[in-house]
Amino acid sequence: MSTLRDNWRVILLVVAILVSTFALFSPTVGSQPAVGEDDSFTNLKYGLQLDGGTRIRAPLIGVTAEEVEFNGDSERVVEQQVAAELPDADAADVIARQGAESNTVEATIENVTTDELGQALDAAGYAHGTVRDGVTETTRQETVRVLESKINEAGLSGGTVQQVTTATGEHFILVEVPNRDRQDVIDLVGERGTVQIDIYYPTTENGTRTYETREAVLTQADFTSIGTAQEPQTGGGAFVPVSVRDEPAADFQQAVVDTGLAQQGGTRCTYMDEGGQETTDACLLLVVNGDVVNAFGMSPGLADGMRSGEWAAAPSFQLQTRNTSEAQEIAINLRAGALPAKLDLSGQDGGTSSYISPSQGENFKFDSLLTGIVAVLAVAGVVFIRYGKPEVALPMIVTGLSEVYVLLGFAALIGYPLDLSVIAGFIAVIGTGVDDLIIIADEVMGEGSVKSRKVFQSRFRRAFWVIGAAAATTIIAMSPLAVLSLGDLQGFAIFTILGVIIGVLVTRPAYGDILRILLTDDR
């Protein structure tokens, strides 16, 4: 019992190594296959730089007016009134928010200027303060949430979305998706993802037949469940089964009856045919991002349920599409929701998007491994030259490497993708870790031989005070980089801080116990 109590720090290090081994190699950790996961025998995941893939870094389109006086109007009314004063805009392009300190109105339509938004607010009768470029923090956070949902719904596991703020205060959305082509990712995140159902129907006035559109009879918020894209057994097209909330279901049922769509169940919709807009009967239009992607009539059974009023008791139907890829896109957009603002991908090279090929990622991975090995060998050589005693230098190297091993286990356990910045953090941990171990060895051995536990502990405590102060300084210096969304610097800072904490709490004390066992007779 005395031996266990005296050497508990070494035991703690052994436990940490065992837990890391479990995290790295156990099939129960990270058992779900994911894009970006290493296909070897470990559970490590690699980021974009080491696995290849697409990175998009872009600001959000929009301008914001602050300190807006809503005059008692609701947010929805403000959005409608301001949108009516902006060219080529609708209510979906304006976001009004009431805040505790200030009300804001954002216009997220492309090419809108601060002057145009200010003039629209004035025309709508809303006094306001400063109008600036950019969107609000709430909109940026909502955009990150929706993009994360879109990536997850599309099965692009391993993809990450985060907000990045530059030193000059500019805000960007950073999207990284391993092992995916650039155009595929742009197609997924570049559009707002709005989905709605319109009714296109004929009317007759004074003997003249005209056509009208009743817009947004169903929107994304009206659906309670969205199924997966499916292909009909009879062939042709694809569909997404959906269920509708009770309140909008009643309004939708009434709109179908009022426009005559329910009176002609089974009639073929010719809206999408050449010239069909002039000859068709009533149709349901499936509108994605403002474009009609499909038009369809109503089956006789569904039309009967609409006319009788029975459909609203169990409101569900199928969104028909022309192919499976369209059905998948619609299902993703419905489940993830619409982006409050689009990413600004305009630019000579498609904005700030970039692509790293898998082969280039493999090269980075090999170079990173080679750099780590060279760093370890260099440190080992310096340590052996400095002390010339294997019983001092060898435990130092093993302890320093165990620190990196524990960090790798932690990364595997939480599924954190490794990239070049994290590798740089590991290399920094090797350097600072061995530096601290050298301080311990110098302090313990610098005043002559160590014969007793009391002498050893006195010298070790002096060394540990120096190490603790240096660790505190490193943590304080790295904390802003770890907390702020500064892209690659965040991963470097996080793992440098983790390495320092593991070193102070586990590896440095464990090395002290090992050194005491080797240098003193008191074990």
C-alpha positions in Angstrom: 0.0 0.0 0.0 2.9 2.4 0.8 4.3 1.8 -2.7 1.0 2.5 -4.4 0.5 5.7 -2.3 4.0 6.9 -3.1 3.9 6.2 -6.8 0.3 7.2 -7.6 1.4 9.7 -10.2 3.0 7.0 -12.2 -0.1 4.9 -11.8 -2.2 7.8 -13.0 0.0 8.2 -16.1 -0.3 4.4 -16.9 -4.1 4.7 -16.5 -4.1 7.7 -18.9 -2.1 5.7 -21.4 -4.5 2.7 -21.2 -7.5 5.0 -21.7 -5.8 6.6 -24.7 -5.1 3.2 -26.1 -8.8 2.3 -25.7 -9.8 5.5 -27.4 -7.4 5.0 -30.3 -8.0 1.4 -31.1 -11.3 0.2 -29.6 -13.9 -0.5 -32.3 -16.6 0.9 -29.9 -15.2 4.4 -30.1 -16.2 6.3 -33.3 -17.9 3.1 -34.6 -20.1 5.1 -37.0 -18.3 5.3 -40.4 -17.7 8.9 -41.3 -16.2 11.0 -44.0 -12.9 12.3 -42.7 -12.3 9.2 -40.5 -9.0 7.4 -40.9 -9.4 4.2 -42.8 -6.5 2.5 -40.9 -6.6 0.7 -37.5 -7.0 3.8 -35.3 -10.0 5.9 -34.5 -8.3 9.1 -35.4 -10.1 11.6 -37.7 -8.2 13.9 -40.0 -9.2 17.4 -41.0 -9.3 18.9 -44.4 -5.6 19.5 -44.7 -4.6 15.9 -44.0 -7.5 14.1 -45.8 -8.3 16.4 -48.7 -11.6 18.1 -49.3 -13.2 21.5 -49.7 -13.0 24.7 -47.6 -15.3 27.7 -48.0 -14.6 30.9 -46.2 -17.1 33.7 -47.0 -19.0 36.5 -45.4 -22.8 36.6 -45.3 -24.7 38.8 -47.7 -26.6 41.6 -46.1 -26.8 45.1 -44.5 -28.2 45.9 -41.1 -30.0 48.9 -39.7 -29.8 49.4 -35.9 -32.0 51.3 -33.4 -35.1 50.8 -35.6 -38.4 52.1 -34.1 -41.0 49.4 -34.9 -43.9 51.7 -33.9 -45.7 48.9 -32.2 -45.7 46.7 -35.3 -44.8 43.0 -35.1 -41.5 41.7 -36.6 -43.5 40.0 -39.5 -45.3 43.3 -40.4 -42.0 45.2 -40.3 -40.4 42.6 -42.7 -43.3 42.9 -45.1 -43.4 46.7 -45.1 -39.7 47.1 -45.6 -39.5 44.4 -48.3 -42.2 46.2 -50.2 -39.9 49.2 -50.5 -36.9 47.3 -51.7 -36.5 46.3 -55.3 -36.8 42.6 -56.1 -37.2 41.7 -52.5 -39.9 39.8 -50.5 -40.4 39.2 -46.8 -38.0 36.3 -46.8 -35.2 38.7 -47.7 -35.7 41.0 -44.6 -35.1 40.0 -41.0 -36.6 42.2 -38.2 -35.6 41.5 -34.7 -36.6 43.1 -31.4 -33.8 43.2 -28.9 -33.4 44.3 -25.3 -31.1 47.1 -26.3 -31.8 47.8 -29.9 -34.2 46.7 -32.7 -32.5 45.7 -35.9 -33.7 45.2 -39.5 -31.5 43.2 -41.9 -31.8 43.0 -45.7 -30.1 39.8 -47.0 -30.8 40.3 -50.7 -27.9 40.5 -53.0 -26.5 43.9 -54.1 -28.6 45.8 -51.6 -26.8 48.9 -50.3 -26.9 50.7 -46.9 -28.5 53.7 -48.6 -31.2 51.5 -50.2 -32.1 49.9 -46.8 -32.2 53.3 -45.1 -34.5 54.7 -47.8 -36.8 51.7 -47.6 -37.1 52.1 -43.8 -37.8 55.8 -44.3 -40.4 55.0 -46.9 -42.1 52.4 -44.7 -42.2 55.0 -41.8 -39.7 53.4 -39.5 -37.1 55.7 -37.9 -33.7 54.2 -37.5 -30.1 54.7 -36.5 -26.9 53.6 -38.2 -27.1 51.4 -41.3 -24.0 49.3 -41.8 -22.7 46.5 -44.0 -22.9 43.0 -42.6 -25.5 41.0 -40.6 -26.1 40.6 -36.9 -24.4 38.0 -34.6 -27.7 36.2 -34.2 -28.0 35.7 -38.0 -24.4 34.4 -38.1 -25.1 31.9 -35.4 -28.3 30.8 -37.0 -26.5 30.4 -40.3 -23.9 28.2 -38.6 -26.6 26.0 -37.1 -28.5 25.6 -40.5 -25.3 24.8 -42.4 -24.3 22.2 -39.8 -27.8 20.6 -40.2 -27.5 20.6 -44.0 -24.1 19.0 -43.9 -25.3 16.3 -41.4 -28.5 15.7 -43.4 -26.5 15.2 -46.5 -24.4 12.6 -44.8 -21.2 14.6 -45.0 -19.9 13.5 -41.6 -16.6 15.0 -40.6 -17.6 18.4 -42.0 -17.4 21.4 -39.7 -18.9 24.9 -39.7 -17.7 27.8 -37.6 -17.7 31.5 -37.4 -14.3 33.2 -37.9 -13.5 36.7 -36.8 -10.4 38.4 -38.1 -8.2 40.8 -36.2 -9.8 43.7 -38.0 -13.3 42.7 -36.8 -14.5 41.1 -40.1 -16.8 38.1 -39.8 -16.7 35.0 -42.0 -18.4 31.6 -42.1 -15.8 28.8 -42.4 -17.1 25.5 -43.9 -14.8 22.5 -44.2 -15.9 19.2 -45.7 -13.3 16.4 -46.1 -13.3 14.2 -49.1 -15.8 16.2 -51.1 -15.4 18.1 -54.4 -15.6 21.9 -54.3 -18.7 22.1 -56.5 -20.7 19.6 -54.5 -20.1 21.6 -51.3 -20.9 24.9 -53.0 -24.2 23.4 -54.4 -25.1 22.4 -50.8 -24.3 25.5 -48.9 -24.4 28.2 -51.5 -28.2 28.4 -51.7 -30.5 29.5 -49.0 -32.5 26.3 -49.2 -36.0 27.7 -49.1 -38.8 25.3 -50.0 -42.5 26.2 -50.4 -45.6 25.1 -52.1 -47.6 27.4 -54.5 -50.9 26.9 -56.2 -51.0 27.9 -59.9 -54.6 28.1 -61.1 -56.9 29.6 -63.8 -59.5 32.2 -63.2 -62.2 33.4 -65.5 -63.4 37.0 -65.5 -65.7 38.5 -68.1 -65.2 35.5 -70.3 -61.4 35.9 -70.2 -59.2 33.0 -68.8 -56.2 34.2 -66.8 -53.8 32.5 -64.4 -52.9 33.4 -60.9 -50.5 32.1 -58.3 -51.3 31.7 -54.6 -47.8 31.7 -53.1 -46.5 29.9 -50.0 -49.6 27.9 -49.2 -47.2 25.7 -47.4 -43.7 26.7 -46.2 -40.9 24.9 -44.4 -42.2 25.8 -41.0 -45.6 24.1 -41.8 -44.2 20.5 -42.0 -44.0 18.3 -38.9 -42.1 15.4 -40.4 -40.1 15.0 -43.5 -39.3 11.5 -44.9 -36.3 10.4 -46.9 -36.2 10.6 -50.7 -37.9 7.6 -52.2 -38.4 6.2 -55.7 -41.9 4.9 -56.6 -42.1 1.1 -57.3 -43.9 1.9 -60.6 -40.9 3.9 -61.8 -40.6 7.5 -62.9 -39.6 10.5 -60.7 -39.2 10.4 -57.0 -41.0 11.8 -54.0 -40.6 12.9 -50.4 -43.3 12.0 -47.9 -44.3 14.8 -45.6 -46.8 15.6 -42.8 -48.3 19.0 -42.1 -49.1 20.8 -38.9 -52.8 20.9 -38.0 -53.2 24.7 -38.2 -51.7 25.2 -41.7 -53.2 21.9 -42.9 -56.7 23.4 -42.6 -55.7 26.6 -44.5 -54.0 24.5 -47.2 -57.0 22.3 -47.6 -59.2 25.3 -48.0 -56.8 26.9 -50.6 -56.9 23.6 -52.6 -60.7 23.7 -52.7 -61.0 27.4 -53.4 -58.6 27.3 -56.4 -60.3 24.4 -57.9 -57.4 22.0 -57.6 -59.5 19.5 -55.5 -62.3 19.6 -58.1 -60.1 18.1 -60.8 -58.4 15.2 -59.1 -56.5 13.0 -61.5 -56.1 15.7 -64.1 -52.5 15.9 -65.5 -50.6 19.0 -64.8 -48.9 20.5 -67.9 -47.3 23.5 -66.2 -43.7 22.2 -66.8 -44.5 21.2 -70.4 -43.6 23.6 -73.2 -46.3 26.2 -73.3 -48.1 24.4 -70.5 -48.5 27.6 -68.4 -51.1 28.7 -70.9 -53.1 25.5 -71.1 -52.9 23.8 -67.7 -55.5 23.4 -65.1 -54.7 24.1 -61.4 -51.3 22.7 -60.3 -49.3 22.5 -57.1 -45.9 24.1 -57.7 -42.8 22.9 -55.8 -40.6 26.0 -55.4 -37.0 25.7 -54.3 -34.9 28.9 -53.8 -37.4 30.8 -55.8 -37.4 28.5 -58.8 -40.2 26.1 -59.8 -38.6 22.6 -59.8 -41.7 20.6 -60.3 -45.5 20.9 -60.9 -48.0 18.2 -60.2 -51.7 17.7 -60.0 -53.6 15.9 -57.3 -54.5 12.2 -57.2 -58.2 11.4 -57.1 -58.0 9.9 -53.6 -56.2 13.0 -52.2 -58.7 15.3 -54.0 -61.6 13.5 -52.4 -60.1 13.8 -49.0 -59.6 17.6 -49.6 -63.2 18.1 -50.7 -64.7 16.1 -47.8 -62.5 17.7 -45.2 -61.1 14.4 -44.0 -57.5 15.1 -45.2 -56.9 17.6 -42.4 -57.5 14.9 -39.8 -54.4 13.1 -40.9 -52.6 15.7 -43.1 -49.8 14.1 -45.1 -49.0 13.7 -48.8 -46.0 13.3 -51.1 -43.8 16.1 -52.7 -43.3 14.8 -56.2 -39.9 15.5 -57.9 -38.5 14.5 -61.3 -35.5 12.5 -60.0 -34.0 11.2 -56.8 -31.3 13.9 -56.5 -34.0 16.6 -56.5 -35.9 14.7 -53.8 -32.8 14.4 -51.7 -32.1 18.2 -52.0 -35.7 19.0 -51.0 -35.6 16.6 -48.0 -32.3 18.2 -46.8 -33.6 21.7 -47.2 -36.8 20.9 -45.4 -35.1 19.3 -42.4 -32.3 21.8 -42.1 -34.3 24.9 -42.7 -33.6 28.0 -44.8 -30.4 30.0 -44.4 -31.2 33.4 -42.9 -28.6 34.8 -45.3 -26.6 33.5 -48.2 -22.8 33.1 -48.3 -21.1 35.7 -50.5 -19.3 33.4 -52.9 -18.7 36.1 -55.6 -15.2 36.5 -56.8 -12.9 35.7 -59.6 -12.2 32.2 -58.3 -15.6 31.5 -56.9 -15.2 33.4 -53.7 -12.9 32.1 -51.0 -13.5 28.4 -51.7 -10.6 26.0 -52.1 -10.0 22.3 -52.7 -7.3 20.0 -51.5 -7.0 16.7 -53.3 -6.9 13.5 -51.3 -3.4 12.8 -52.7 -2.1 16.2 -51.5 -3.7 15.5 -48.1 -1.8 12.2 -47.9 1.4 14.0 -48.6 0.6 16.5 -45.8 -0.1 13.5 -43.5 3.3 11.8 -44.3 5.1 15.1 -43.9 3.5 15.7 -40.5 4.5 12.3 -39.3 8.0 12.8 -40.6 8.2 16.2 -38.8 7.1 14.6 -35.6 9.7 11.9 -35.8 12.4 14.3 -36.6 11.3 16.5 -33.6 11.4 13.5 -31.2 14.8 12.3 -32.5 16.3 15.9 -32.2 15.0 16.3 -28.6 16.3 12.8 -27.7 19.7 13.6 -29.1 20.0 16.8 -27.1 18.8 15.2 -23.9 21.4 12.3 -24.2 24.2 14.8 -25.0 23.2 17.0 -22.1 23.1 14.3 -19.4 24.9 11.3 -20.7 22.9 9.1 -18.3 20.3 6.8 -19.8 18.5 6.5 -16.4 17.7 10.2 -16.6 17.3 10.8 -20.3 15.4 7.7 -21.4 12.5 8.2 -18.9 12.4 11.9 -20.0 11.8 10.9 -23.6 9.3 8.2 -22.8 7.4 10.6 -20.5 7.4 13.4 -23.1 6.1 11.0 -25.8 3.4 9.6 -23.5 2.1 13.2 -23.3 1.6 13.3 -27.0 0.0 9.8 -27.0 -2.5 10.9 -24.3 -3.4 13.9 -26.5 -3.9 11.7 -29.5 -6.2 9.5 -27.4 -8.2 12.5 -26.3 -8.6 13.7 -29.9 -9.8 10.2 -30.9 -12.2 10.1 -27.9 -14.0 13.4 -28.8 -13.6 12.9 -32.5 -11.6 16.1 -33.0 -10.2 16.1 -36.6 -6.4 16.5 -36.8 -5.0 19.1 -39.1 -1.7 20.9 -39.5 -2.5 23.4 -36.7 -3.1 20.5 -34.3 0.1 18.8 -35.4 1.9 22.1 -34.7 0.4 22.1 -31.3 1.7 18.5 -30.7 5.2 19.6 -31.7 4.9 22.6 -29.4 3.8 20.2 -26.6 6.9 18.0 -27.2 9.2 21.0 -26.9 7.6 22.6 -23.8 7.2 19.2 -22.2 10.8 18.1 -22.5 11.9 21.6 -21.5 10.0 21.3 -18.2 11.5 17.8 -17.7 15.0 19.2 -18.2 14.2 21.8 -15.5 13.2 19.1 -13.1 16.4 17.1 -13.9 18.7 20.1 -13.6 17.1 21.2 -10.3 17.2 17.8 -8.8 20.8 16.9 -9.9 22.4 20.4 -10.1 23.4 20.4 -6.4 25.0 17.0 -6.2 23.8 13.5 -5.6 20.4 12.7 -4.2 20.4 10.2 -1.4 17.1 10.7 0.4 13.5 11.3 -0.4 13.4 14.5 1.7 16.2 16.1 -0.4 14.6 15.0 -3.6 11.2 16.3 -2.7 12.7 19.7 -1.7 14.5 20.1 -5.0 11.5 18.8 -7.0 9.2 21.3 -5.4 11.4 24.2 -6.4 11.4 22.9 -10.0 7.7 22.4 -10.0 7.1 26.0 -8.9 9.0 27.2 -12.0 7.1 24.7 -14.2 3.7 25.8 -12.8 4.4 29.5 -13.4 5.5 28.8 -17.0 2.4 26.6 -17.6 0.1 29.4 -16.2 1.8 31.9 -18.5 1.3 29.6 -21.6 -2.4 28.9 -20.7 -3.1 32.6 -20.3 -1.3 33.5 -23.5 -3.1 30.8 -25.5 -6.6 31.2 -24.0 -7.7 34.1 -26.3 -6.8 32.0 -29.4 -8.7 29.0 -28.0 -11.8 31.0 -27.2 -12.0 33.3 -30.3 -13.0 31.8 -33.6 -9.8 32.4 -35.4 -9.7 29.3 -37.7 -6.6 27.2 -37.7 -5.1 29.0 -34.7 -7.9 27.7 -32.5 -6.9 24.0 -32.9 -3.2 24.9 -32.2 -4.1 26.8 -29.0 -6.6 24.2 -27.7 -4.1 21.3 -28.0 -1.2 23.4 -26.7 -3.3 24.2 -23.6 -4.4 20.6 -23.2 -0.8 19.4 -23.4 0.3 21.9 -20.8 -2.5 20.8 -18.4 -1.8 17.1 -18.9 1.9 17.8 -18.3 1.4 19.7 -15.1 -1.2 17.3 -13.6 0.1 14.0 -14.9 3.4 13.6 -16.8 5.7 16.0 -15.0 4.8 14.6 -11.5 5.0 11.1 -12.9 8.5 11.8 -14.2 9.4 13.1 -10.8 8.4 9.8 -9.2 10.3 7.9 -11.8 13.4 10.0 -11.3 13.1 9.6 -7.5 12.9 5.8 -7.9 16.0 5.8 -10.1 18.2 8.2 -8.1 17.4 7.4 -4.5 17.4 4.4 -2.3 14.0 5.3 -0.9 11.4 3.8 -3.1 
